[in-house]
Amino acid sequence: MSDESQELGITESKSHKPGEWYAEVVQKAGLADYAPMGGFIVTKPRGYALWEAIQGALDGWFKETGVDNVYFPMFIPESFLEREKDIVEGFDPEVAWVTQGGHEELEERLAVRPTSESIITPFMADWTRSHRDLPMRLNQWCSVVRWEATETKPFFRTKEFMWQEGHTAHASNAGAWEEVWTRLGQYERVYEDVLAIPVLRGKKPEHDKFPGADTTTTVEALMPDGKSVQGATSHNLGQSFAEAFDITFADEDEEEQTAYTTSWGLSWRALGALIMTHSDDQGLVLPPTVAPTQVVVVPIWQEDTKDDVLEYAEGIADDLEEAGFRVELDDRDERNPGFKFNEHELNGIPLRLEIGPHEVDDEEATLVHRPDNAEAVADRDGIVDAVDDHLDEIFDKLYAAAEETLENNVREAHSPEEILGTIGKHGGYVKTPWCGDEACEEAIKEKIAAEIVMQPLIDEGGSSAAEVPEPDHDECGVCGDPADEIAYFAKSY
């Protein structure tokens, strides 16, 4: 391998130094760069294309289920946040404040939105008069700022991040719950069907739910290093926000009622999960569903075969592009095939087609899978169908590997020593009966920096929070007190 190829490649190990490896993949695969201000990143075209793939899928599903996109200002008057203070405590450390505009000091401080309940909800109140106005479903794609973010990591944790936030109002609690489950299901779908990452559905413990919410539901994804990622959340806010911001409506009997609201969101943390889950020591690995380039065609020639090989390769690339695949023809003269292979592996292109004189003579193409370098040969006449089949196979391989990681890393424990020992040795999720006392979580958290990331959801058909199954043991795995809940402990991003 040339010095240039070595410099191009990944030098850190995913298994030994996952943090350093991850940062190197993000930069060398051209996804993001570090901004001059600490805690912020610059998202490069290839990285933003991944976000657009998630956005495109979710946005379509949202609209199919009655959601309208809106956009609200990024600045929120302090007085609006104050109205929320009885509900939401502790946002102050997260808020960046604007105190001056031009040369003038502002009469009222403006917060750079940490989330938008306090500016969206008052307008929902203004727009709601009758039960006929409900349900109201609004969503915005935007960025938010959480200034307290430390130990930042591109996409996983930055002071500013891209996300979508949905806000809805309903005439009944049952309607709000139906909304919560619909959005949670769509988040599960985007992880499993688009990102090839299996997830667990659950709810957050009472002490870790969204401030002001009745219940916070979540999808959690397990990374290969044994840490959990909160993939997305969907909150039933009950009537707390509606009461604070006066979302009322006249019901069918012209009686005034208070609405029930929800909020739900997914951020570009999903990109961090995508990179961490599938990529390897050669660089980025992407499922074909989101890859900006799905197929790269690499012609391999000598001077006496160049024209024939290039013409043949161009024909294949044209056919694939016409069939709707995202294709790149790498006909660069100044790069040798080995350099090209390394570069395309680094950039995560799922499928490589190698075409040399033998493929031209035999009217074939050699197909190479990015995740494992598996090779196959396909006839020229059937190349479109073959590529389609192989891209599906690559997606299935990635999902199966992630599914195996998840299935092998959910373990049970029934004492503090077992919980600490299991997480310390294996990572992953440790399932244990729990008495519901936050102090028991703190006892584990202090010793190993693991917390309760979720509690399982079983029955989602009712109008209240789902019931968790009866634990195998009736004693809390931490303190030994009676327990009727189940908790999943894990280290998390």
N, C-alpha and C positions, 0 to 999 in steps of 0.2 A: 504494500500500500504506500502511495506517495506521501510525502510530508504534508501536502495540501489536503489529501484525503483524511489524514489523521487529524489535522486541525479542524476539518469539517465535521468529523465524527464526535460521538459522545465519549468523554473520558471518565466520567463518574459511573459508579455502579448503582443500579436501582435497589439491589438487595442490601448493600452495605452502607450507602449514603443516599437514601431516598430524597432528602431535601436538596442536596447539591445536584443530584442527578436531575430532579424535576426542574430546577432553575435553568440547568444547561439545556434540557430539551426545549423548554419554552423559548429560550433565546435562539438556539441554533436552528430550530425548525421554523423560525421566523414568525412566531405567534405574537410576541410582545417584547417590549423593551422597557427599561426603567426610566421613569420621568425624572426631571431634575429635582422635584419636590419629593421628599421621602414618603413612601407609602402609596404612591400613585404609579400607574403604568401607562405606557403608550401601546395601544392595541394595533398591531400591524394587519395588513390586508388578509393574510391567511388566518390569523386569529379571529378577526372580525367576521370572516366568512363562516367560521364554525358557529359563532353566536347567531348569525343570520339563519343558519340551518335550524337551530333550535327555535328561534323566533318564528320562522315560517311555519313550522309544524304546529306550535302552540297557538299562534295567532289564528290559524285556520280553524282549529278545534274550538277555540273560544267563540269565534263568530258563528260557528255551526250551532252553538248552544246559547245563543242570545246575548252575547257580550258586545258592547260598543266601545271602540277605542276613543279616548279623550286625551287631552294634555293640559296639565295644570302648571302654574309657575313653579320654578325651582326654589323661589324665596317664599318663606312663610312668616307672616307678621308674628311677633312675639305674643301678642294678645290672643292669637288663634291657638298657639301652643299652650298658653295659660289655661284656656278653656278645657284642655285635655288633662291638666295636671292631676285632677282628682282620680283620673283613670290610669294615666301613664306616669309613673315615677321613674326617675333614674335615666331619662334621656339626656339630661344636661351635659354629661361628659362627652356624649356622642355628637353634640351639635356644634357646627361651625357657624359663627355669627358675622353678619355684615353690619357694620356700624357707620360706614361713610360711603356716600355715592358722589363721585366726582370730587369737588372741593367742599361739599356740604356734609355736615354730620347729620345722620338720619334722626328724625324725631322718635322713631320706633325701630328697635333692632329687627333685622330680618334673619331668620334661620335658613341656612341651606338645607333643604329637606333631608331629614334622616329617614322619613317615611311620610306618607301624605294624608293619613287619616284626618289630621286637623285642618287641612285646607279643602279636601274633597268632600268630607261629610257635611260641612255647612251648605255647600251648593246642592248636595243631594237633598238636604232639608228644603231648600228653596224650590227645588224642582218636583217635590212630592206633595201633592194635595189630596189625591183620592187613591183608593185601592186600585183604581184602573192604571195608575202610574207605576204600580209594582207588579212583578219584581223589576228593580232597576239594576242593571249590570254594567259597570264601567271598568275599563282597564286602561292603564297607561304604560308604555314602554319608555323608560327614562333611566337616569342615573341618580343615585342618592349618595350622601356623604355621612360616614360614621367616623368622626375624628379620633375616637379613642383607639382605633385599630393599631395594635402593635405587633411586632414580629410578623410583618406582612409577607405574603407569598402571592405571586401573580395569580389572579383569578380566584384563588381560595380565600384570600383575605387582603383587601386593599382599602384605603380610606375612602375612595370613590369606587363604586361598582355599578355595572349595568344590571338592570332587572326589569321585570314587569310586576306591577302591583294591581290586583283586581279588588274592587270595592263594590259590594252589592247591598241592596235593601229589600226586605221581604215583608209580606203581611203576617207571616206566621213563623214560629220557631221551626216547624217541620220544613217549611220552604227554605229556611236558612241552612238546616242540616243537609237537605238535598243538594244545595249549592256546594257545601263543604265537601261532600263525597264526590260530586262531579269533578271539581277541580283537583282533588287528591288523585282521582283516577286518571285524569289527564296528565298529571305530573308523573305518575307511575308509568303511563304509556310512553311519555317522551324519553324517560330513562331506558325502558326495556325495549321499545320498538325502534327508537331512533339512535340512542347512544349505546345500545347493547350492554346495558348494566342492569342486572336484577336488583330490586330494592325490597326493603321491608316497609310495610305500612304500619304506622303506630300513632300514638298520641304522646305529647310531652307531659311529664308530671306536673302537678298543680303549680309547684314553685318555679317552673321553667316555661310556663305558657306565655304567650304574647300578653304584655300588660293590658289589662282591661278585657281580655277574652274570657269566655266561658270555657272553651276548649281549644287547644292547638293540636292539630293533626300534622303528621310529618311523613315523608318518605326518606328512609335512611339507606345509604349505599356504603358497602364495606370496601375499603381500599386494600390492595395487596399487602401493604405494610401493617395491616391489622387495625387501622384507625377508621372511624366512621365519619361519613360526610352527611350533614343535614342537607338533603337534596332539594327540598322545597317544603313549604308549610301552607296549610289552609286552616284559617281560624274561624270558629263560630264566636262572634263578638257579643252574642246575646242582644240585650237592649242598652248596654252601658253607653256606647257611643251615640246611639239614637237619642237617649235621654239627655246626654250632655250637649248635643247639637240640635235637639228638637226636631228629629225626623218623625213627624206625625202625619197621619192620613185619616180621611173619613172612610169608614168601612161601608158595607152595603146598607147598613141601617143609619148612615150619616152620623155614627158615633165616632168620636176622635180616638184613635189608637196610636200606640207607639210602635215603630217598625223594629224589625230584627235585622242585624247587619252581619256581613262577613267580610273578611279580607284574605287575600291569598297571593303568594308570590314565589317566583323562581328567579335566581340570579345567575350571573356567569360563574358562580361556584361550580355549576354543572360542567363547565369547561375544565376546571381543575380536576373534577372527578373523572372526566373522559380521558384526560392526558395521563393521570396517575394510574387508572385502571388498566388500560390496554398497552401503553408504550413500553419499550424495552431498552436494552443497552445499546441498540443501534439507532435509537431515536424515537420519533413520534409514530404511533400506530393509530389509525383511524378506521372506524367502520365505514363502509361505502355510503351509508345513508347521509353522512355529514361531510365526507371528504371533499374539499374544493375541487380536486382532481381525483377521479375514481380510477382511471386507467392511464398509464403512460406507455407509449409505444416507443421502443428503443431499437432503431435499425443499427445493425452491426455489419460493417463492410470493409473490404479492401478496395484499392483504387479500381481494379478491373471489374468489381461487382457493385460499385457504389450506385450507379444509375438504376440498375434493376432492383436493388434492395430498397432504395429510397422510394421508387415508384410504387412498389408493392406495399411498403409500410404506410405511405400516404393514402393508398386506397383503403387499407384497413382502418386507419384513423378516421377517414371521412365517413366510412360506413358506420362506425361506432358513434361518431358525433351525430350523424343523421338519425340514429336510433335513440338518441336522447342521453347518451352517456357523457359525462364530463371527462374529456380526453385531452391529453397533451402528447404531441409528437416531438420527441427530443432528437432533432436532427443536427444538433450542434457539431460542427466540424472540429472545434478546438478542444473538445473533451473526449477522452477515451471511454469505452463502455463501462469499465470498472468504476471510474469516477462517477459516471451517471447513475449506476446502480446504487452506490453508496449515498448519493445525494437524494435520490428518490426514496430510499429507505428511511433516511433521516427525516424527510418531509412527510412520511406516513402515507404515501400513495398506496392504496390497497392492492392493486393488481398491476403487474408489469408484463408487457408483451415484448418478448425478444424475437427479433427477426433478422436472420442472417441469410447467406446464400443457400444453405440447406433448406430453410423454411420456404424460401422462394421456389426452389426446385420441386419441393414436395407439396407445395400449395398448402402450407400449414403455418401455425404460429405457436411459439412456446410461451405458456402462461405461468407466471411465478407469483405465488401468494406472499404478501408482505409479512403477515404475522409469523410464518414458520418456514418460508422459502420452499414450500411444496410446489412441485412442478407438474405441469400437464401439457399435452399437445392437443391442439384443436385444428380441425379442417378449416381452410379459408372460407368455404361456402357456408359453414355453420358458425362463423366467428361471433356474430351478434348474440345468438342463443347461448353459446359457450361462455361468453363474458358475463352475461346475465346470471347464468347458473353459478359461475365461480364467485361472483360478487356476493350472491346469497350464501354460498358456502363459507366465505370469509367472515361474513357477519355472524353466521351460526357458530363458527370457531371461537370468535371473540366472546360471544354471549356465553358459550359453554364453559370457557375458561373462567370467566367472572362468576358464573353460577357455582362452579366447583369451589372457588374460593369462599363464597358465601356459605354454601352448605357445610363445608368442612370447618367453619369457624364460628358456629353458634354452639356454645357449651353451657352446661348447667353447673351451678355451684351452690352450696348450702351453708357456708360459713365464711366469715371475713377472710380467713386464711386461704380458703379455696378460691374465693373471688380474686384476691390479690395475686395468688400464685398463678392462677389460670391466665389472667390478663398479663402478668409479668412475663410468663413463659410463651404464651401463644398469641396474645393480642385478641382481636376479634370481639364478638359479643359474648358476654357472660350473663346468662339468664338466671334470675333468682327470685324467690318470694320476697315481698317487701311490705313492711308495715305502713308505708306512706309517710314516714317522718323524714324530712329533709336532712336531719342530723345524721342519718345512716348513710346518705349519699356523701355528705361531707367527710365522714370517717374514712371512706374509701378514697375520695378525691384528694385528701391531704397526703395520703401515703403513695399514691400511684398516678395522680392526675387523670383518673378515669371518672366518668359521671354517668348518670342515667340518661341515655340518649333517647329512649323511647319506652313506651309500654304497648303491648300488642293490642290490636283492634280485632274484634271477632264479628259481632253483630252490628251491621251498619244500616239496618233497615228502619230503626226507630227514630224518634225525634229528639233523642238525647245522646250523650256520649256513649260510645259502644262499651259493652261489658267486656271485661277481660276474663279469660278462663280461670277456673279455680287452679291454684298452684298445686304441684305434686306434694309439697310440704306445706304445713300451715304455720310455720315459724319463719320470721324474717331472717334472710340469709346473713344479715349484719348484726342485729341486736338480739334476735331470738324471740322477740315479742310476736303475738298473733299477727298473721299476715293474710290478707285476702286480695293482694295485688301482685302482679309480676312486673319486674323491672329488668331492662337490658342495660347492663353497664358496658362502657367502652371508652377508650381514648378517642378523641375526635379532633377534626380539623376546625 
